[in-house]
Amino acid sequence: MRNQSSGGRSPGSRKRPALLWLLLPYVLFLAVLPLVNRVTPTVQGLPFLFFWMLLATLATPLAVWLARRADLKRGRS
């Protein structure tokens, strides 16, 4: 049975721009890595690369939470 609210499309084919938040960890970990791969400067006594990886690790749950929150606002669970 088709979902009438989606205009005849299957429920999974709707656009979900909130999922773009899930690209944030990918960009922070991989795409930017060649730019931050250095030991100096140090931030709070940590080499810059280590600080960057720590920052990206802490940003990952935030990105997942933002994507989930936006999905819930659109009525998806």
N, CA, C and O atoms as CSV, one atom per row, in Angstrom:
chain,resi,resn,atom,element,x,y,z
A,1,MET,N,N,0.836,-1.174,0.000
A,1,MET,CA,C,0.000,0.000,0.000
A,1,MET,C,C,0.882,1.238,0.000
A,1,MET,O,O,1.848,1.310,0.759
A,2,ARG,N,N,0.570,2.185,-0.818
A,2,ARG,CA,C,1.382,3.386,-0.942
A,2,ARG,C,C,1.046,4.406,0.123
A,2,ARG,O,O,-0.090,4.511,0.586
A,3,ASN,N,N,2.050,5.140,0.489
A,3,ASN,CA,C,1.871,6.216,1.459
A,3,ASN,C,C,1.389,7.448,0.700
A,3,ASN,O,O,2.133,8.006,-0.106
A,4,GLN,N,N,0.167,7.874,0.946
A,4,GLN,CA,C,-0.425,8.977,0.194
A,4,GLN,C,C,0.226,10.323,0.502
A,4,GLN,O,O,0.193,11.226,-0.334
A,5,SER,N,N,0.819,10.473,1.687
A,5,SER,CA,C,1.409,11.759,2.054
A,5,SER,C,C,2.707,12.043,1.306
A,5,SER,O,O,3.149,13.192,1.266
A,6,SER,N,N,3.326,11.029,0.713
A,6,SER,CA,C,4.593,11.254,0.020
A,6,SER,C,C,4.410,11.467,-1.480
A,6,SER,O,O,5.393,11.481,-2.221
A,7,GLY,N,N,3.179,11.632,-1.935
A,7,GLY,CA,C,2.961,11.888,-3.346
A,7,GLY,C,C,3.202,10.677,-4.217
A,7,GLY,O,O,3.586,10.828,-5.377
A,8,GLY,N,N,2.985,9.455,-3.688
A,8,GLY,CA,C,3.154,8.255,-4.482
A,8,GLY,C,C,4.542,7.666,-4.426
A,8,GLY,O,O,4.756,6.559,-4.921
A,9,ARG,N,N,5.481,8.361,-3.844
A,9,ARG,CA,C,6.831,7.823,-3.723
A,9,ARG,C,C,6.922,6.945,-2.490
A,9,ARG,O,O,6.110,7.058,-1.572
A,10,SER,N,N,7.903,6.082,-2.477
A,10,SER,CA,C,8.094,5.253,-1.290
A,10,SER,C,C,8.612,6.127,-0.152
A,10,SER,O,O,9.271,7.134,-0.412
A,11,PRO,N,N,8.334,5.771,1.101
A,11,PRO,CA,C,8.737,6.611,2.233
A,11,PRO,C,C,10.237,6.849,2.320
A,11,PRO,O,O,10.660,7.898,2.804
A,12,GLY,N,N,11.038,5.919,1.872
A,12,GLY,CA,C,12.482,6.088,1.957
A,12,GLY,C,C,13.069,6.996,0.891
A,12,GLY,O,O,14.252,7.331,0.956
A,13,SER,N,N,12.265,7.405,-0.096
A,13,SER,CA,C,12.810,8.202,-1.185
A,13,SER,C,C,12.658,9.705,-0.960
A,13,SER,O,O,13.029,10.500,-1.822
A,14,ARG,N,N,12.118,10.093,0.181
A,14,ARG,CA,C,11.998,11.522,0.462
A,14,ARG,C,C,13.361,12.135,0.715
A,14,ARG,O,O,14.275,11.464,1.195
A,15,LYS,N,N,13.494,13.398,0.393
A,15,LYS,CA,C,14.755,14.082,0.653
A,15,LYS,C,C,14.924,14.266,2.151
A,15,LYS,O,O,13.978,14.588,2.870
A,16,ARG,N,N,16.141,14.055,2.598
A,16,ARG,CA,C,16.451,14.183,4.011
A,16,ARG,C,C,17.703,15.030,4.157
A,16,ARG,O,O,18.781,14.486,4.397
A,17,PRO,N,N,17.592,16.360,4.019
A,17,PRO,CA,C,18.786,17.209,4.099
A,17,PRO,C,C,19.466,17.164,5.457
A,17,PRO,O,O,20.640,17.518,5.568
A,18,ALA,N,N,18.762,16.741,6.481
A,18,ALA,CA,C,19.371,16.664,7.811
A,18,ALA,C,C,20.500,15.642,7.846
A,18,ALA,O,O,21.396,15.734,8.685
A,19,LEU,N,N,20.463,14.674,6.944
A,19,LEU,CA,C,21.515,13.663,6.928
A,19,LEU,C,C,22.855,14.237,6.477
A,19,LEU,O,O,23.887,13.580,6.616
A,20,LEU,N,N,22.847,15.435,5.947
A,20,LEU,CA,C,24.116,16.077,5.589
A,20,LEU,C,C,24.979,16.327,6.821
A,20,LEU,O,O,26.198,16.452,6.709
A,21,TRP,N,N,24.350,16.401,7.999
A,21,TRP,CA,C,25.129,16.535,9.235
A,21,TRP,C,C,26.060,15.345,9.419
A,21,TRP,O,O,27.111,15.468,10.048
A,22,LEU,N,N,25.680,14.203,8.877
A,22,LEU,CA,C,26.502,13.011,9.045
A,22,LEU,C,C,27.755,13.042,8.175
A,22,LEU,O,O,28.641,12.201,8.333
A,23,LEU,N,N,27.834,13.991,7.273
A,23,LEU,CA,C,29.071,14.177,6.502
A,23,LEU,C,C,30.135,14.918,7.304
A,23,LEU,O,O,31.317,14.856,6.967
A,24,LEU,N,N,29.733,15.608,8.344
A,24,LEU,CA,C,30.681,16.378,9.152
A,24,LEU,C,C,31.816,15.515,9.700
A,24,LEU,O,O,32.976,15.896,9.545
A,25,PRO,N,N,31.540,14.369,10.335
A,25,PRO,CA,C,32.666,13.550,10.814
A,25,PRO,C,C,33.590,13.087,9.688
A,25,PRO,O,O,34.810,13.073,9.849
A,26,TYR,N,N,33.011,12.711,8.555
A,26,TYR,CA,C,33.830,12.291,7.419
A,26,TYR,C,C,34.777,13.409,6.985
A,26,TYR,O,O,35.967,13.185,6.764
A,27,VAL,N,N,34.230,14.601,6.870
A,27,VAL,CA,C,35.053,15.735,6.441
A,27,VAL,C,C,36.131,16.031,7.474
A,27,VAL,O,O,37.287,16.257,7.118
A,28,LEU,N,N,35.763,16.030,8.746
A,28,LEU,CA,C,36.736,16.341,9.795
A,28,LEU,C,C,37.828,15.286,9.901
A,28,LEU,O,O,38.989,15.627,10.128
A,29,PHE,N,N,37.482,14.019,9.742
A,29,PHE,CA,C,38.478,12.957,9.896
A,29,PHE,C,C,39.324,12.748,8.648
A,29,PHE,O,O,40.540,12.589,8.753
A,30,LEU,N,N,38.707,12.743,7.465
A,30,LEU,CA,C,39.440,12.330,6.273
A,30,LEU,C,C,39.764,13.449,5.300
A,30,LEU,O,O,40.911,13.585,4.874
A,31,ALA,N,N,38.777,14.247,4.946
A,31,ALA,CA,C,38.985,15.230,3.888
A,31,ALA,C,C,39.962,16.323,4.293
A,31,ALA,O,O,40.714,16.824,3.458
A,32,VAL,N,N,39.956,16.691,5.558
A,32,VAL,CA,C,40.798,17.795,6.025
A,32,VAL,C,C,42.137,17.294,6.564
A,32,VAL,O,O,43.030,18.090,6.855
A,33,LEU,N,N,42.271,15.991,6.695
A,33,LEU,CA,C,43.471,15.418,7.299
A,33,LEU,C,C,44.782,15.883,6.657
A,33,LEU,O,O,45.714,16.193,7.398
A,34,PRO,N,N,44.914,15.950,5.344
A,34,PRO,CA,C,46.182,16.433,4.787
A,34,PRO,C,C,46.505,17.880,5.181
A,34,PRO,O,O,47.672,18.269,5.208
A,35,LEU,N,N,45.500,18.653,5.477
A,35,LEU,CA,C,45.737,20.047,5.865
A,35,LEU,C,C,46.166,20.201,7.319
A,35,LEU,O,O,46.846,21.168,7.661
A,36,VAL,N,N,45.784,19.275,8.167
A,36,VAL,CA,C,46.082,19.395,9.594
A,36,VAL,C,C,47.169,18.439,10.049
A,36,VAL,O,O,47.461,18.379,11.244
A,37,ASN,N,N,47.766,17.706,9.160
A,37,ASN,CA,C,48.792,16.732,9.519
A,37,ASN,C,C,50.109,17.448,9.804
A,37,ASN,O,O,50.988,17.542,8.947
A,38,ARG,N,N,50.217,17.945,11.020
A,38,ARG,CA,C,51.440,18.627,11.457
A,38,ARG,C,C,51.559,18.508,12.965
A,38,ARG,O,O,50.567,18.300,13.664
A,39,VAL,N,N,52.753,18.638,13.449
A,39,VAL,CA,C,52.996,18.538,14.887
A,39,VAL,C,C,52.897,19.913,15.530
A,39,VAL,O,O,52.366,20.050,16.632
A,40,THR,N,N,53.401,20.924,14.850
A,40,THR,CA,C,53.324,22.287,15.394
A,40,THR,C,C,52.259,23.038,14.634
A,40,THR,O,O,52.131,22.791,13.435
A,41,PRO,N,N,51.526,23.883,15.183
A,41,PRO,CA,C,51.589,24.377,16.563
A,41,PRO,C,C,50.984,23.374,17.528
A,41,PRO,O,O,50.335,22.408,17.127
A,42,THR,N,N,51.212,23.625,18.803
A,42,THR,CA,C,50.582,22.802,19.824
A,42,THR,C,C,49.407,23.565,20.407
A,42,THR,O,O,49.438,24.791,20.512
A,43,VAL,N,N,48.377,22.835,20.784
A,43,VAL,CA,C,47.187,23.421,21.382
A,43,VAL,C,C,47.006,22.754,22.743
A,43,VAL,O,O,46.800,21.544,22.827
A,44,GLN,N,N,47.084,23.542,23.792
A,44,GLN,CA,C,46.979,23.025,25.158
A,44,GLN,C,C,47.996,21.907,25.407
A,44,GLN,O,O,47.707,20.953,26.131
A,45,GLY,N,N,49.161,22.022,24.819
A,45,GLY,CA,C,50.212,21.036,25.006
A,45,GLY,C,C,50.096,19.810,24.113
A,45,GLY,O,O,50.942,18.918,24.182
A,46,LEU,N,N,49.079,19.749,23.289
A,46,LEU,CA,C,48.883,18.613,22.388
A,46,LEU,C,C,49.371,18.978,20.991
A,46,LEU,O,O,49.204,20.120,20.561
A,47,PRO,N,N,49.968,18.033,20.278
A,47,PRO,CA,C,50.275,18.294,18.872
A,47,PRO,C,C,48.977,18.594,18.111
A,47,PRO,O,O,47.916,18.069,18.447
A,48,PHE,N,N,49.075,19.424,17.106
A,48,PHE,CA,C,47.878,19.891,16.412
A,48,PHE,C,C,47.057,18.743,15.840
A,48,PHE,O,O,45.829,18.771,15.919
A,49,LEU,N,N,47.710,17.733,15.265
A,49,LEU,CA,C,46.976,16.605,14.689
A,49,LEU,C,C,46.174,15.857,15.760
A,49,LEU,O,O,45.025,15.479,15.530
A,50,PHE,N,N,46.783,15.649,16.923
A,50,PHE,CA,C,46.077,14.969,18.000
A,50,PHE,C,C,44.892,15.803,18.480
A,50,PHE,O,O,43.814,15.265,18.730
A,51,PHE,N,N,45.086,17.099,18.607
A,51,PHE,CA,C,43.996,17.990,19.000
A,51,PHE,C,C,42.867,17.944,17.967
A,51,PHE,O,O,41.692,17.923,18.333
A,52,TRP,N,N,43.219,17.928,16.683
A,52,TRP,CA,C,42.206,17.887,15.622
A,52,TRP,C,C,41.397,16.600,15.681
A,52,TRP,O,O,40.175,16.630,15.536
A,53,MET,N,N,42.066,15.470,15.891
A,53,MET,CA,C,41.355,14.193,15.979
A,53,MET,C,C,40.447,14.154,17.209
A,53,MET,O,O,39.350,13.598,17.154
A,54,LEU,N,N,40.898,14.736,18.304
A,54,LEU,CA,C,40.061,14.815,19.498
A,54,LEU,C,C,38.829,15.673,19.225
A,54,LEU,O,O,37.721,15.312,19.621
A,55,LEU,N,N,39.015,16.791,18.560
A,55,LEU,CA,C,37.906,17.672,18.207
A,55,LEU,C,C,36.915,16.962,17.280
A,55,LEU,O,O,35.705,17.075,17.473
A,56,ALA,N,N,37.406,16.242,16.290
A,56,ALA,CA,C,36.541,15.526,15.358
A,56,ALA,C,C,35.778,14.410,16.067
A,56,ALA,O,O,34.611,14.164,15.762
A,57,THR,N,N,36.429,13.740,17.008
A,57,THR,CA,C,35.767,12.677,17.764
A,57,THR,C,C,34.639,13.240,18.614
A,57,THR,O,O,33.580,12.622,18.723
A,58,LEU,N,N,34.850,14.396,19.212
A,58,LEU,CA,C,33.815,15.021,20.031
A,58,LEU,C,C,32.690,15.602,19.174
A,58,LEU,O,O,31.560,15.714,19.648
A,59,ALA,N,N,32.973,15.969,17.936
A,59,ALA,CA,C,31.955,16.528,17.047
A,59,ALA,C,C,31.059,15.449,16.441
A,59,ALA,O,O,29.953,15.756,15.995
A,60,THR,N,N,31.504,14.211,16.414
A,60,THR,CA,C,30.724,13.141,15.803
A,60,THR,C,C,29.378,12.901,16.498
A,60,THR,O,O,28.358,12.858,15.810
A,61,PRO,N,N,29.326,12.744,17.824
A,61,PRO,CA,C,28.012,12.570,18.456
A,61,PRO,C,C,27.115,13.794,18.281
A,61,PRO,O,O,25.894,13.664,18.199
A,62,LEU,N,N,27.711,14.967,18.225
A,62,LEU,CA,C,26.937,16.180,17.991
A,62,LEU,C,C,26.274,16.145,16.617
A,62,LEU,O,O,25.108,16.516,16.484
A,63,ALA,N,N,27.004,15.706,15.601
A,63,ALA,CA,C,26.451,15.621,14.250
A,63,ALA,C,C,25.329,14.585,14.180
A,63,ALA,O,O,24.314,14.814,13.523
A,64,VAL,N,N,25.506,13.460,14.847
A,64,VAL,CA,C,24.464,12.427,14.861
A,64,VAL,C,C,23.222,12.956,15.574
A,64,VAL,O,O,22.099,12.731,15.123
A,65,TRP,N,N,23.427,13.654,16.679
A,65,TRP,CA,C,22.299,14.217,17.424
A,65,TRP,C,C,21.546,15.256,16.590
A,65,TRP,O,O,20.315,15.283,16.604
A,66,LEU,N,N,22.270,16.104,15.868
A,66,LEU,CA,C,21.619,17.112,15.026
A,66,LEU,C,C,20.808,16.463,13.903
A,66,LEU,O,O,19.709,16.919,13.588
A,67,ALA,N,N,21.341,15.409,13.303
A,67,ALA,CA,C,20.609,14.715,12.241
A,67,ALA,C,C,19.354,14.052,12.806
A,67,ALA,O,O,18.291,14.111,12.188
A,68,ARG,N,N,19.468,13.434,13.952
A,68,ARG,CA,C,18.301,12.784,14.563
A,68,ARG,C,C,17.252,13.809,14.974
A,68,ARG,O,O,16.056,13.590,14.779
A,69,ARG,N,N,17.690,14.911,15.533
A,69,ARG,CA,C,16.752,15.952,15.960
A,69,ARG,C,C,15.984,16.509,14.770
A,69,ARG,O,O,14.778,16.741,14.858
A,70,ALA,N,N,16.676,16.720,13.664
A,70,ALA,CA,C,16.006,17.252,12.471
A,70,ALA,C,C,15.026,16.227,11.911
A,70,ALA,O,O,13.948,16.602,11.449
A,71,ASP,N,N,15.376,14.939,11.942
A,71,ASP,CA,C,14.449,13.900,11.484
A,71,ASP,C,C,13.198,13.847,12.369
A,71,ASP,O,O,12.083,13.689,11.872
A,72,LEU,N,N,13.393,13.979,13.658
A,72,LEU,CA,C,12.246,13.946,14.577
A,72,LEU,C,C,11.331,15.150,14.354
A,72,LEU,O,O,10.111,15.035,14.478
A,73,LYS,N,N,11.910,16.298,14.027
A,73,LYS,CA,C,11.102,17.481,13.746
A,73,LYS,C,C,10.258,17.287,12.490
A,73,LYS,O,O,9.166,17.844,12.379
A,74,ARG,N,N,10.768,16.494,11.543
A,74,ARG,CA,C,10.027,16.226,10.310
A,74,ARG,C,C,9.025,15.099,10.501
A,74,ARG,O,O,8.302,14.755,9.566
A,75,GLY,N,N,8.968,14.520,11.685
A,75,GLY,CA,C,8.003,13.482,11.962
A,75,GLY,C,C,8.487,12.089,11.647
A,75,GLY,O,O,7.675,11.171,11.524
A,76,ARG,N,N,9.772,11.905,11.516
A,76,ARG,CA,C,10.331,10.580,11.252
A,76,ARG,C,C,10.926,10.049,12.548
A,76,ARG,O,O,11.425,10.818,13.370
A,77,SER,N,N,10.872,8.760,12.726
A,77,SER,CA,C,11.470,8.189,13.935
A,77,SER,C,C,12.603,7.257,13.604
A,77,SER,O,O,13.218,6.689,14.506
